[in-house]
Amino acid sequence: MDWLKIGAIFVMMALSIVFWSVYEQQGNTMALWADVHTDRMIFGWEMPASWYQSFNPLMIFMLVPLLNIFWGRQDRRGQEPSSIAKIGTGCILLAAAFLVLIPPARQLAVNPKASLWWLAACAFVLTLGEIFFSPIGLSLVTKIAPARIVSMMMGVWFLSSFFGNYLSGYLGTFWEKMPKENFFLLMFALPFAVGLAFFALLKPLEKAIGHGKRTPADV
């Protein structure tokens, strides 16, 4: 049993809780932003606020093939980052998505309805972050977990989503207590700090997992 790899999975799971707590604002505070503070008029037709929830899956469909091509080219050049580096990058991208909304949030007193393009740009960057984070994390756990407990380790990984959703609800309570600009700044700071933590732990985690390669001892 490779306890270093198991420990690495628990560390990544704990850090991932913050990622999911901010990511899941899509169905929480971001839905409120889309409903109350977004001008959804398109050529005289008002897009229903609920349609915002389709932005993310649509962008996943569009971006995954492009990122696969991009990573494939990096791999052929020997420049593809490690899985943990990609996960850290996903956290940074998620943070950047909320920076996008700070300019329109500052203008709410003058213009309470921000352009739909701000929301679309936020969803675009957020989706990039998700693609760097979620499938890479799932793949990494299946690769590095000892074969006899892969299923259990996958359950451990999904605990981050469970606790993240719970924390997401708590973070949502600040929506009405803080200026929107400060709320988005908080949503930036949390995943950004976690992204920095992944990069700070990059070498120890890569050493612990063997760069994601399964060893004979794990079988």
ABEGO torsion letter per residue (X at the ends): XBAAAAAAAAAAAAAAAAAAAAAAAAABAAAAAAAAABBABBGGBBBBAAAAAAAAAAAAAAAAAAAAAAAAAAAAAGABBBAAAAAAAAAAAAAAAAAAAAAAAAAAAABABBBAAAAAAAAAAAAAAAAAAAAAAAAAAAAABBAAAAAAAAAAAAAAAAAAAAAAAAAAAAAAABBAAAAAAAAAAAAAAAAAAAAAAAAAAAAAAGGGBBBAAAX
